[in-house]
Amino acid sequence: MGDPASLSDQQRQILHRVAAGWTSPHIARHLGLSPRTVENHRAHACRRLGLRGNHALLRWALLHAGSGPAEPIE
């Protein structure tokens, strides 16, 4: 598995919200990004971490990025 330190700050922010159950459109709206940009960040994070698919990314996010609550979904 890849090094979590290789993730960008924005990728970490996105994974934190993924772990909190946020969808890509909600994350995009909150961070002022397009949903496609959020999906690209998720895909790049998967590659950097050596993961395959959204299920693996969600599992990783729950184990590693899920410390502390994210802001509530609007």
MONOR-V771926 format. One record per helix or strand of 3 or more residues. SS is the DSSP state (h for helix, s for strand). FROM is the first residue (numbers start at 1). LEN is the number of residues. If there is no record, write none. Layout:
SS & FROM & LEN
SS & FROM & LEN
This chain:
h & 4 & 3
h & 9 & 11
h & 24 & 8
h & 35 & 15
h & 54 & 12
